Amino acid sequence: MRTAMFNDDALTHTFNPNLLAVEKFDFLYTDPPWGQGMIKWFNRLTEPGKKNKELNFDSFLIHFLTNISSFIKGELVIEMGNNWTPQVINALRLCDYTVHEVITQKYNKGTSKAVYANRQSLPSFNFSDAYMKGGQKAVLAILEIVKPRNIVDPFMGVGRNYKACKKLNVDYYGVELSKERFKKSYSLWRT
Ligand SMILES: C[S@@+](CC[C@H](N)C(=O)[O-])C[C@H]1O[C@@H](n2cnc3c(N)ncnc32)[C@H](O)[C@@H]1O
């Protein structure tokens, strides 16, 4: 299994699929940051001086999708913060994705949501079954069905998606901005 991990900013990172010896990544599976902190950071770069309530989450999503789209074959799952569904769907459509399914599931501690979209007209797998079956380990259930050779995860956090890839021998390319979180993911790889 090939792995690449970077402690970097995904919005400006130059993704390099060649590190996994592929032309483009088969699949994007990620859980972007949904808090004001991230939006604030993004807007400092694009619209400096704005207050929190004026921040534009849509432009963050569109910037992210536009940036990542040239590196992936066109199929993706994005896990979502609860309140962001309309913005995520809007951004995906503006970036020419077909949104196939948006799933919400409840588990003991709360709710999780995810969207499956691609750039072809037909979905290639039954996303809702996989997501519901997977529970809090939805990524594992989905990768077992999709069987990508590799995935890119621009917001890897503490490595939940990496763990699933390791288990299934899927090549993994991850980026994480926080030093502390990066270290946790990296130690899963290097120990
Ligand atoms: C919702 S969490 C991801 C959770 C992840 N699936 C896990 O297993 O931990 C979003 C992550 O994005 C990171 N992040 C925020 N802004 C970022 C940026 N510009 N580039 C890369 N990572 C970023 C945060 O530090 C956070 O760890």
Ligand as a Chemical Component Dictionary entry (heavy atoms), coordinates in Angstrom:
data_LIG
# 
_chem_comp.id                   LIG 
_chem_comp.type                 NON-POLYMER 
_chem_comp.pdbx_formal_charge   0 
_chem_comp.three_letter_code    LIG 
# 
loop_
_chem_comp_atom.comp_id 
_chem_comp_atom.atom_id 
_chem_comp_atom.alt_atom_id 
_chem_comp_atom.type_symbol 
_chem_comp_atom.charge 
_chem_comp_atom.model_Cartn_x 
_chem_comp_atom.model_Cartn_y 
_chem_comp_atom.model_Cartn_z 
_chem_comp_atom.pdbx_ordinal 
LIG C1  C1  C 0  -14.042 17.422 10.318 1  
LIG S1  S1  S 1  -12.333 17.259 10.561 2  
LIG C2  C2  C 0  -11.863 15.773 9.725  3  
LIG C3  C3  C 0  -12.097 14.551 10.544 4  
LIG C4  C4  C 0  -11.384 13.339 9.975  5  
LIG N1  N1  N 0  -12.244 12.584 9.098  6  
LIG C5  C5  C 0  -10.818 12.473 11.089 7  
LIG O1  O1  O 0  -10.792 11.255 10.950 8  
LIG O2  O2  O -1 -10.357 12.999 12.093 9  
LIG C6  C6  C 0  -11.706 18.515 9.492  10 
LIG C7  C7  C 0  -10.209 18.650 9.548  11 
LIG O3  O3  O 0  -9.791  19.625 8.595  12 
LIG C8  C8  C 0  -8.629  20.268 9.110  13 
LIG N2  N2  N 0  -8.431  21.512 8.355  14 
LIG C9  C9  C 0  -8.990  22.727 8.566  15 
LIG N3  N3  N 0  -8.613  23.588 7.619  16 
LIG C10 C10 C 0  -7.782  22.920 6.798  17 
LIG C11 C11 C 0  -7.058  23.269 5.635  18 
LIG N4  N4  N 0  -7.110  24.504 5.128  19 
LIG N5  N5  N 0  -6.302  22.336 5.034  20 
LIG C12 C12 C 0  -6.225  21.084 5.542  21 
LIG N6  N6  N 0  -6.882  20.685 6.652  22 
LIG C13 C13 C 0  -7.655  21.586 7.266  23 
LIG C14 C14 C 0  -8.971  20.449 10.578 24 
LIG O4  O4  O 0  -7.797  20.639 11.346 25 
LIG C15 C15 C 0  -9.687  19.133 10.885 26 
LIG O5  O5  O 0  -8.794  18.184 11.385 27 
# 
loop_
_chem_comp_bond.comp_id 
_chem_comp_bond.atom_id_1 
_chem_comp_bond.atom_id_2 
_chem_comp_bond.value_order 
_chem_comp_bond.pdbx_ordinal 
LIG C1  S1  SING 1  
LIG S1  C2  SING 2  
LIG S1  C6  SING 3  
LIG C2  C3  SING 4  
LIG C3  C4  SING 5  
LIG C4  N1  SING 6  
LIG C4  C5  SING 7  
LIG C5  O1  DOUB 8  
LIG C5  O2  SING 9  
LIG C6  C7  SING 10 
LIG C7  O3  SING 11 
LIG C7  C15 SING 12 
LIG O3  C8  SING 13 
LIG C8  N2  SING 14 
LIG C8  C14 SING 15 
LIG N2  C9  SING 16 
LIG N2  C13 SING 17 
LIG C9  N3  DOUB 18 
LIG N3  C10 SING 19 
LIG C10 C11 SING 20 
LIG C10 C13 DOUB 21 
LIG C11 N4  SING 22 
LIG C11 N5  DOUB 23 
LIG N5  C12 SING 24 
LIG C12 N6  DOUB 25 
LIG N6  C13 SING 26 
LIG C14 O4  SING 27 
LIG C14 C15 SING 28 
LIG C15 O5  SING 29 
# 
